[in-house]
Amino acid sequence: QVQLVESGGGLVQAGGSLRLSCAASGRTFSDYAMGWFRRAPGKEREFVAGISRNGGTTDYEVSVKGRFTISRDNAKNTVYLQMNNLKPEDTAIYFCAAATSFNSAVVVSLLTRYAYWGQGTQVTVSS
């Protein structure tokens, strides 16, 4: 089992920044590819960003490219999502998730591959 706890959400004005953190416990953190997902009101949960086990490969949903940065610190068992130039359409509950991956350099973007999920943190961007 992997336990994930997100933090760092909140209310911010459009154009502002937030940094989300996700602390993992229970298993060897570096064994898992990590991802951030979000669920906006009335919408399905969607992939936002992913990072490989070794941190060397990242991928992003098109609308956040150039504004969001995913990173991880395997020594601290933590994955981060730096969100800059936030827009009202970024308003959602943000979840971190962990996926088993045999390839340390591959990003997992498919939601169904993620077996472990945090409870989520609310991000609200006002216009």
C-alpha positions as CSV (number, residue, x, y, z in Angstrom):
1,Q,0.0,0.0,0.0
2,V,1.0,3.5,-0.7
3,Q,-0.5,6.4,1.2
4,L,-0.6,9.8,-0.5
5,V,-1.4,13.2,1.2
6,E,-1.7,16.3,-0.9
7,S,-1.3,19.9,0.4
8,G,-0.9,23.4,-0.9
9,G,-4.2,24.1,-2.5
10,G,-6.2,27.3,-1.9
11,L,-7.8,30.3,-3.4
12,V,-5.7,32.5,-5.7
13,Q,-6.4,35.2,-8.2
14,A,-5.9,34.7,-11.9
15,G,-2.3,35.0,-12.9
16,G,-1.1,33.9,-9.5
17,S,0.8,30.8,-8.4
18,L,0.5,27.8,-6.1
19,R,2.7,24.9,-5.3
20,L,1.1,21.6,-4.5
21,S,2.9,18.9,-2.6
22,C,2.2,15.2,-2.2
23,A,3.8,13.2,0.5
24,A,4.0,9.4,0.1
25,S,4.5,6.7,2.6
26,G,4.2,3.0,2.9
27,R,6.4,1.7,0.1
28,T,9.6,2.6,-1.7
29,F,8.7,5.9,-3.4
30,S,11.1,5.6,-6.3
31,D,9.4,2.4,-7.4
32,Y,6.4,4.4,-8.6
33,A,5.7,6.8,-11.5
34,M,3.7,9.7,-10.1
35,G,1.0,11.8,-11.6
36,W,-1.2,14.8,-10.9
37,F,-4.8,14.7,-12.0
38,R,-7.7,17.1,-11.5
39,R,-11.5,17.0,-11.5
40,A,-13.3,20.3,-12.3
41,P,-17.0,20.7,-11.4
42,G,-19.1,18.7,-13.7
43,K,-16.2,17.1,-15.5
44,E,-14.3,13.8,-15.5
45,R,-11.0,13.4,-13.8
46,E,-8.2,14.3,-16.2
47,F,-4.4,13.9,-16.4
48,V,-2.5,17.1,-15.7
49,A,1.1,16.0,-15.4
50,G,3.3,12.9,-14.9
51,I,6.8,12.2,-13.9
52,S,8.9,9.0,-14.3
53,R,10.3,7.1,-11.4
54,N,13.8,8.6,-11.8
55,G,12.4,12.1,-12.4
56,G,14.1,12.4,-15.8
57,T,10.9,12.3,-17.9
58,T,7.8,14.5,-17.6
59,D,4.7,15.0,-19.6
60,Y,1.8,17.5,-19.4
61,E,-1.7,18.0,-20.5
62,V,-1.7,20.5,-23.4
63,S,-3.5,23.4,-21.6
64,V,-0.9,23.5,-18.7
65,K,2.3,23.1,-20.7
66,G,4.6,26.1,-20.0
67,R,2.6,27.0,-16.9
68,F,2.9,23.9,-14.6
69,T,6.0,22.0,-13.6
70,I,6.0,18.6,-12.0
71,S,9.0,17.5,-10.0
72,R,9.9,14.9,-7.4
73,D,12.3,14.4,-4.5
74,N,12.8,10.7,-4.0
75,A,14.9,11.3,-0.8
76,K,11.8,13.2,0.7
77,N,9.2,10.8,-0.8
78,T,7.4,13.9,-2.2
79,V,6.1,15.0,-5.6
80,Y,5.3,18.6,-6.4
81,L,3.3,20.6,-8.9
82,Q,4.3,24.2,-9.4
83,M,1.4,26.0,-11.0
84,N,2.1,29.5,-12.4
85,N,-0.1,31.9,-14.4
86,L,-3.2,30.2,-13.0
87,K,-6.5,30.6,-14.9
88,P,-10.1,30.3,-13.7
89,E,-10.4,27.1,-15.8
90,D,-7.7,25.5,-13.6
91,T,-10.2,25.5,-10.7
92,A,-10.6,21.9,-9.7
93,I,-9.8,19.3,-7.0
94,Y,-6.2,18.2,-7.6
95,F,-5.1,14.6,-6.9
96,C,-1.8,13.0,-6.8
97,A,-1.5,9.3,-7.7
98,A,1.1,6.5,-7.9
99,A,1.5,3.9,-10.6
100,T,3.7,0.8,-10.7
101,S,6.2,1.1,-13.5
102,F,9.0,-1.3,-14.5
103,N,10.7,1.3,-16.6
104,S,12.3,4.0,-14.5
105,A,12.2,6.5,-17.3
106,V,8.6,6.3,-18.5
107,V,5.7,8.6,-17.7
108,V,2.4,7.0,-17.0
109,S,-0.5,9.1,-18.3
110,L,-3.3,6.6,-18.3
111,L,-5.6,7.1,-15.4
112,T,-6.4,3.4,-15.0
113,R,-2.8,2.6,-14.5
114,Y,-2.7,4.5,-11.2
115,A,-3.5,2.2,-8.2
116,Y,-3.0,4.7,-5.4
117,W,-4.7,8.0,-4.9
118,G,-4.6,10.9,-2.4
119,Q,-7.7,12.6,-1.1
120,G,-7.3,15.7,-3.2
121,T,-6.7,19.3,-2.5
122,Q,-9.0,22.1,-3.8
123,V,-7.6,24.8,-6.1
124,T,-9.8,27.8,-6.8
125,V,-8.7,30.5,-9.2
126,S,-10.8,33.7,-9.2
127,S,-11.0,36.0,-12.2
